[in-house]
């Protein structure tokens, strides 16, 4: 009888956790966000897309960067304008293997965020870049 009760309690707890989902997954899926992209390099061999998500402490730029060519690398360059100082900051991510890689960047409440996708080598973008595309604007 006790063994049956333990098994029943264990199954009930497992069912409750499955129905509720994990706390991290629930918080992640409930986060407010705006999808962006796809943004392609001018030769079409690099593609970036993602989501801008509001977290508890900042805004997070999440994305994927795909490389469809075996030679060279795909680059995504990000820049954002600070709502505190008005200055522009930037970051860049690259993927040098065919397939898709991911990136995340926390930024402190930007006024706007722009992205540009290029082809390049493992040290820098070298060309075939798009123009800057606005992927997020505060308030709209």
GROMACS elastic network, one bead per residue, 0.5 to 0.9 nm:
[ bonds ]
;  ai    aj funct       b0    kb
    1     4     6  0.51516   500
    1     5     6  0.62461   500
    1     6     6  0.87379   500
    2     5     6  0.50399   500
    2     6     6  0.62074   500
    2     7     6  0.86622   500
    3     6     6  0.51401   500
    3     7     6  0.62512   500
    3     8     6  0.86026   500
    4     7     6  0.51717   500
    4     8     6  0.61196   500
    4     9     6  0.86041   500
    5     8     6  0.50341   500
    5     9     6  0.60900   500
    5    10     6  0.85036   500
    6     9     6  0.51130   500
    6    10     6  0.60606   500
    6    11     6  0.85742   500
    7    10     6  0.50389   500
    7    11     6  0.61340   500
    7    12     6  0.85627   500
    8    11     6  0.51464   500
    8    12     6  0.61234   500
    8    13     6  0.86472   500
    9    12     6  0.50472   500
    9    13     6  0.61725   500
    9    14     6  0.85820   500
   10    13     6  0.51983   500
   10    14     6  0.61658   500
   10    15     6  0.85976   500
   11    14     6  0.50603   500
   11    15     6  0.60764   500
   11    16     6  0.85688   500
   12    15     6  0.51221   500
   12    16     6  0.61814   500
   12    17     6  0.87056   500
   13    16     6  0.50864   500
   13    17     6  0.62455   500
   13    18     6  0.86098   500
   14    17     6  0.51769   500
   14    18     6  0.61376   500
   14    19     6  0.86105   500
   15    18     6  0.50715   500
   15    19     6  0.60933   500
   15    20     6  0.85529   500
   16    19     6  0.51785   500
   16    20     6  0.61112   500
   16    21     6  0.83801   500
   17    20     6  0.51751   500
   17    21     6  0.57349   500
   17    22     6  0.69490   500
   18    21     6  0.51608   500
   18    22     6  0.76606   500
   20    23     6  0.81483   500
   20    26     6  0.81642   500
   21    24     6  0.84366   500
   21    25     6  0.67340   500
   21    26     6  0.63277   500
   22    25     6  0.53059   500
   22    26     6  0.61396   500
   22    27     6  0.86355   500
   23    26     6  0.51221   500
   23    27     6  0.60941   500
   23    28     6  0.84819   500
   24    27     6  0.52477   500
   24    28     6  0.60590   500
   24    29     6  0.86160   500
   25    28     6  0.50533   500
   25    29     6  0.60850   500
   25    30     6  0.84250   500
   26    29     6  0.53150   500
   26    30     6  0.59953   500
   26    31     6  0.86208   500
   27    30     6  0.51243   500
   27    31     6  0.61845   500
   28    31     6  0.54355   500
   28    32     6  0.89832   500
   28    55     6  0.89500   500
   29    32     6  0.83438   500
   30    33     6  0.89399   500
   31    53     6  0.64471   500
   31    54     6  0.64641   500
   31    55     6  0.68218   500
   32    52     6  0.84096   500
   32    53     6  0.57179   500
   32    54     6  0.56612   500
   32    55     6  0.79544   500
   33    51     6  0.61662   500
   33    52     6  0.52776   500
   33    54     6  0.62516   500
   34    50     6  0.84401   500
   34    51     6  0.53263   500
   34    52     6  0.51823   500
   34    53     6  0.66251   500
   34   135     6  0.85475   500
   34   136     6  0.76423   500
   35    49     6  0.77876   500
   35    50     6  0.57432   500
   35    52     6  0.64249   500
   35    53     6  0.87553   500
   35   135     6  0.81633   500
   35   136     6  0.89792   500
   36    39     6  0.82639   500
   36    48     6  0.88023   500
   36    49     6  0.57057   500
   36    50     6  0.53386   500
   36    51     6  0.56564   500
   36    52     6  0.75127   500
   36    63     6  0.87404   500
   36   134     6  0.89150   500
   36   135     6  0.55936   500
   36   136     6  0.79232   500
   37    40     6  0.84125   500
   37    47     6  0.84362   500
   37    48     6  0.64583   500
   37    50     6  0.64284   500
   37    51     6  0.85017   500
   37   133     6  0.89462   500
   37   135     6  0.74710   500
   38    47     6  0.63219   500
   38    48     6  0.55577   500
   38    50     6  0.78013   500
   39    46     6  0.82836   500
   39    47     6  0.55556   500
   39    48     6  0.52725   500
   39    49     6  0.63680   500
   39   115     6  0.80399   500
   39   116     6  0.74187   500
   39   117     6  0.65248   500
   39   130     6  0.78678   500
   39   133     6  0.78867   500
   40    43     6  0.78410   500
   40    44     6  0.55741   500
   40    45     6  0.73812   500
   40    46     6  0.56191   500
   40    48     6  0.65846   500
   40    49     6  0.89851   500
   40   116     6  0.84981   500
   40   117     6  0.61155   500
   40   118     6  0.79575   500
   40   129     6  0.84382   500
   40   130     6  0.70548   500
   41    44     6  0.51201   500
   41    45     6  0.64150   500
   41    46     6  0.52195   500
   41    47     6  0.64731   500
   41    48     6  0.87849   500
   41    74     6  0.83169   500
   41    75     6  0.87731   500
   41   116     6  0.80716   500
   41   117     6  0.51190   500
   41   118     6  0.50775   500
   41   119     6  0.67538   500
   41   127     6  0.88848   500
   41   128     6  0.58889   500
   41   129     6  0.53435   500
   41   130     6  0.55218   500
   42    45     6  0.79938   500
   42    46     6  0.83917   500
   42   117     6  0.83456   500
   42   118     6  0.75467   500
   42   119     6  0.86291   500
   42   127     6  0.87930   500
   42   128     6  0.50462   500
   42   129     6  0.58359   500
   42   130     6  0.58721   500
   43    46     6  0.77096   500
   43   118     6  0.88329   500
   43   119     6  0.82743   500
   43   128     6  0.61789   500
   43   129     6  0.84687   500
   44    47     6  0.72109   500
   44    68     6  0.84577   500
   44   128     6  0.88863   500
   45    66     6  0.79633   500
   45    67     6  0.59725   500
   45    68     6  0.51461   500
   45    69     6  0.60401   500
   45    74     6  0.75960   500
   45   118     6  0.89586   500
   45   119     6  0.77070   500
   46    65     6  0.71208   500
   46    66     6  0.55879   500
   46    68     6  0.65262   500
   46    69     6  0.81709   500
   46    73     6  0.81592   500
   46    74     6  0.52080   500
   46    75     6  0.73760   500
   46    76     6  0.86460   500
   46   117     6  0.68657   500
   46   118     6  0.68355   500
   46   119     6  0.67346   500
   47    64     6  0.80573   500
   47    65     6  0.57246   500
   47    66     6  0.51327   500
   47    67     6  0.69379   500
   47    68     6  0.85827   500
   47    74     6  0.77811   500
   47    75     6  0.87381   500
   47    76     6  0.83814   500
   47   117     6  0.69314   500
   47   118     6  0.87571   500
   48    63     6  0.68148   500
   48    64     6  0.55634   500
   48    66     6  0.63605   500
   48    75     6  0.85662   500
   48    76     6  0.67646   500
   48   115     6  0.87992   500
   48   116     6  0.87323   500
   48   117     6  0.68610   500
   49    62     6  0.84078   500
   49    63     6  0.54460   500
   49    64     6  0.56244   500
   49    65     6  0.69273   500
   49    66     6  0.89072   500
   50    61     6  0.74791   500
   50    62     6  0.54289   500
   50    64     6  0.60854   500
   50    65     6  0.88566   500
   51    60     6  0.82622   500
   51    61     6  0.61834   500
   51    62     6  0.52637   500
   51    63     6  0.62211   500
   51   135     6  0.87846   500
   52    59     6  0.68647   500
   52    60     6  0.57317   500
   52    62     6  0.61239   500
   52    63     6  0.84709   500
   52   135     6  0.80974   500
   52   136     6  0.72054   500
   53    58     6  0.86418   500
   53    59     6  0.56876   500
   53    60     6  0.51284   500
   53    61     6  0.64501   500
   53    62     6  0.74598   500
   54    57     6  0.81043   500
   54    58     6  0.62989   500
   54    60     6  0.62988   500
   54    61     6  0.89736   500
   54   109     6  0.86788   500
   55    58     6  0.54057   500
   55    59     6  0.57519   500
   55    60     6  0.68052   500
   56    59     6  0.83002   500
   57   106     6  0.89074   500
   57   108     6  0.76554   500
   57   109     6  0.87783   500
   58   106     6  0.62938   500
   58   107     6  0.58613   500
   58   109     6  0.57174   500
   58   110     6  0.88657   500
   59   105     6  0.83849   500
   59   106     6  0.57830   500
   59   107     6  0.53468   500
   59   108     6  0.60856   500
   59   109     6  0.56767   500
   59   110     6  0.75261   500
   60   104     6  0.66779   500
   60   105     6  0.55069   500
   60   107     6  0.60686   500
   60   108     6  0.85192   500
   61   103     6  0.80054   500
   61   104     6  0.54965   500
   61   105     6  0.51064   500
   61   106     6  0.63516   500
   61   107     6  0.76461   500
   61   113     6  0.88838   500
   62   102     6  0.75761   500
   62   103     6  0.58641   500
   62   105     6  0.66604   500
   62   106     6  0.87858   500
   63   101     6  0.84584   500
   63   102     6  0.56404   500
   63   103     6  0.53900   500
   63   104     6  0.65000   500
   64   100     6  0.63402   500
   64   101     6  0.55010   500
   64   103     6  0.62263   500
   64   104     6  0.89496   500
   65    74     6  0.71926   500
   65    75     6  0.75206   500
   65    76     6  0.71239   500
   65    93     6  0.82671   500
   65    94     6  0.74919   500
   65    95     6  0.67153   500
   65    99     6  0.83237   500
   65   100     6  0.55125   500
   65   101     6  0.52845   500
   65   102     6  0.61327   500
   65   103     6  0.77369   500
   65   117     6  0.89263   500
   66    74     6  0.70256   500
   66    95     6  0.71613   500
   66    97     6  0.87267   500
   66    98     6  0.72818   500
   66    99     6  0.54771   500
   66   101     6  0.63613   500
   66   102     6  0.87310   500
   67    70     6  0.78514   500
   67    72     6  0.88461   500
   67    73     6  0.68609   500
   67    74     6  0.55411   500
   67    75     6  0.88637   500
   67    95     6  0.65426   500
   67    96     6  0.70598   500
   67    97     6  0.65394   500
   67    99     6  0.53715   500
   67   100     6  0.63861   500
   67   101     6  0.84919   500
   68    74     6  0.86553   500
   68    97     6  0.83469   500
   68    98     6  0.52538   500
   68    99     6  0.63133   500
   68   100     6  0.86159   500
   69    72     6  0.72632   500
   69    73     6  0.80297   500
   69    74     6  0.88068   500
   69    96     6  0.89320   500
   69    97     6  0.80392   500
   69    98     6  0.59048   500
   69    99     6  0.86879   500
   70    73     6  0.82858   500
   70    96     6  0.80192   500
   70    97     6  0.66891   500
   70    98     6  0.56942   500
   71    96     6  0.78502   500
   71    97     6  0.82961   500
   71    98     6  0.85774   500
   71   121     6  0.86108   500
   72    95     6  0.89789   500
   72    96     6  0.62879   500
   72    97     6  0.84118   500
   72   119     6  0.69404   500
   72   120     6  0.57638   500
   72   121     6  0.50599   500
   72   122     6  0.73470   500
   73    94     6  0.65423   500
   73    95     6  0.55610   500
   73    97     6  0.71393   500
   73    98     6  0.86629   500
   73   118     6  0.85155   500
   73   119     6  0.57190   500
   73   120     6  0.51093   500
   73   121     6  0.51640   500
   73   122     6  0.62690   500
   73   124     6  0.88764   500
   73   125     6  0.80635   500
   74    93     6  0.84053   500
   74    94     6  0.54702   500
   74    95     6  0.51923   500
   74    96     6  0.62927   500
   74    97     6  0.86154   500
   74   117     6  0.74118   500
   74   118     6  0.60588   500
   74   120     6  0.62542   500
   74   121     6  0.79671   500
   74   122     6  0.89138   500
   74   125     6  0.79114   500
   75    92     6  0.69448   500
   75    93     6  0.57203   500
   75    95     6  0.65549   500
   75    96     6  0.87065   500
   75   116     6  0.81923   500
   75   117     6  0.56159   500
   75   118     6  0.50593   500
   75   119     6  0.58771   500
   75   120     6  0.68055   500
   75   121     6  0.88202   500
   75   124     6  0.80521   500
   75   125     6  0.63159   500
   75   129     6  0.89521   500
   76    91     6  0.85840   500
   76    92     6  0.57207   500
   76    93     6  0.54542   500
   76    94     6  0.64213   500
   76    95     6  0.89150   500
   76   115     6  0.67405   500
   76   116     6  0.56870   500
   76   118     6  0.63935   500
   76   119     6  0.88096   500
   76   125     6  0.88010   500
   77    90     6  0.72985   500
   77    91     6  0.59897   500
   77    93     6  0.65518   500
   77    94     6  0.87170   500
   77   114     6  0.82776   500
   77   115     6  0.56026   500
   77   116     6  0.51555   500
   77   117     6  0.63280   500
   77   118     6  0.79932   500
   77   125     6  0.89857   500
   77   132     6  0.89423   500
   78    89     6  0.83588   500
   78    90     6  0.54665   500
   78    91     6  0.52720   500
   78    92     6  0.59927   500
   78    93     6  0.84462   500
   78   113     6  0.71294   500
   78   114     6  0.57675   500
   78   116     6  0.66413   500
   78   117     6  0.89719   500
   78   132     6  0.88854   500
   79    88     6  0.65020   500
   79    89     6  0.54674   500
   79    91     6  0.64500   500
   79    92     6  0.86394   500
   79   112     6  0.84647   500
   79   113     6  0.58085   500
   79   114     6  0.53733   500
   79   115     6  0.65709   500
   79   116     6  0.88093   500
   80    87     6  0.82350   500
   80    88     6  0.54741   500
   80    89     6  0.54828   500
   80    90     6  0.63894   500
   80   107     6  0.79526   500
   80   110     6  0.60861   500
   80   111     6  0.73035   500
   80   112     6  0.56152   500
   80   114     6  0.62643   500
   80   115     6  0.88846   500
   81    84     6  0.88406   500
   81    85     6  0.82027   500
   81    86     6  0.57148   500
   81    87     6  0.55168   500
   81    89     6  0.64601   500
   81    90     6  0.89519   500
   81   109     6  0.88476   500
   81   110     6  0.53850   500
   81   111     6  0.54725   500
   81   112     6  0.55810   500
   81   113     6  0.67027   500
   81   114     6  0.89628   500
   82    85     6  0.55836   500
   82    87     6  0.55451   500
   82    88     6  0.63686   500
   82    89     6  0.75658   500
   82   107     6  0.84144   500
   82   108     6  0.71709   500
   82   109     6  0.68198   500
   82   111     6  0.59965   500
   82   112     6  0.79331   500
   83    86     6  0.56390   500
   83    87     6  0.82057   500
   83   108     6  0.80802   500
   83   109     6  0.62881   500
   83   110     6  0.51958   500
   83   111     6  0.51568   500
   83   112     6  0.85455   500
   84    87     6  0.82454   500
   84   108     6  0.88394   500
   84   109     6  0.83795   500
   84   110     6  0.83192   500
   84   111     6  0.89665   500
   85    88     6  0.87385   500
   86   110     6  0.88637   500
   86   111     6  0.80826   500
   91   105     6  0.82528   500
   93   103     6  0.71479   500
   94   101     6  0.84285   500
   94   120     6  0.87065   500
   94   121     6  0.88915   500
   94   122     6  0.75411   500
   94   123     6  0.89562   500
   94   124     6  0.85706   500
   94   125     6  0.87143   500
   95    98     6  0.79059   500
   95    99     6  0.83107   500
   95   100     6  0.75998   500
   95   101     6  0.63702   500
   95   102     6  0.88668   500
   95   122     6  0.82771   500
   96    99     6  0.88389   500
   96   120     6  0.89554   500
   96   121     6  0.76978   500
   96   122     6  0.67357   500
   97   100     6  0.80592   500
   97   101     6  0.86721   500
  107   110     6  0.66762   500
  109   112     6  0.88395   500
  109   138     6  0.83303   500
  110   113     6  0.68765   500
  110   136     6  0.87668   500
  110   137     6  0.80008   500
  110   138     6  0.69806   500
  111   136     6  0.81679   500
  111   137     6  0.59078   500
  111   139     6  0.84218   500
  112   134     6  0.72766   500
  112   135     6  0.77312   500
  112   136     6  0.53846   500
  112   138     6  0.59814   500
  113   133     6  0.85315   500
  113   134     6  0.59366   500
  113   135     6  0.57229   500
  113   136     6  0.50560   500
  113   137     6  0.65576   500
  113   138     6  0.88687   500
  114   132     6  0.59340   500
  114   133     6  0.52813   500
  114   135     6  0.54351   500
  114   136     6  0.70623   500
  114   137     6  0.89944   500
  115   130     6  0.88738   500
  115   131     6  0.84058   500
  115   132     6  0.55409   500
  115   133     6  0.52830   500
  115   134     6  0.64880   500
  115   135     6  0.66956   500
  116   129     6  0.67176   500
  116   130     6  0.56291   500
  116   131     6  0.61245   500
  116   133     6  0.63033   500
  117   125     6  0.89412   500
  117   128     6  0.82337   500
  117   129     6  0.55647   500
  117   130     6  0.57172   500
  117   131     6  0.81948   500
  117   132     6  0.83837   500
  118   125     6  0.60286   500
  118   126     6  0.74185   500
  118   127     6  0.59969   500
  118   128     6  0.54208   500
  118   130     6  0.66066   500
  119   124     6  0.87669   500
  119   125     6  0.56888   500
  119   126     6  0.61744   500
  119   127     6  0.56678   500
  119   128     6  0.56965   500
  119   129     6  0.67380   500
  120   123     6  0.77645   500
  120   124     6  0.58397   500
  120   127     6  0.63335   500
  120   128     6  0.82362   500
  121   124     6  0.57113   500
  121   125     6  0.62891   500
  121   126     6  0.68885   500
  122   125     6  0.81360   500
  125   128     6  0.86324   500
  125   129     6  0.82384   500
  126   129     6  0.82933   500
  129   132     6  0.88866   500
  130   133     6  0.79812   500
  134   137     6  0.73847   500
  136   140     6  0.79105   500
  137   140     6  0.56469   500
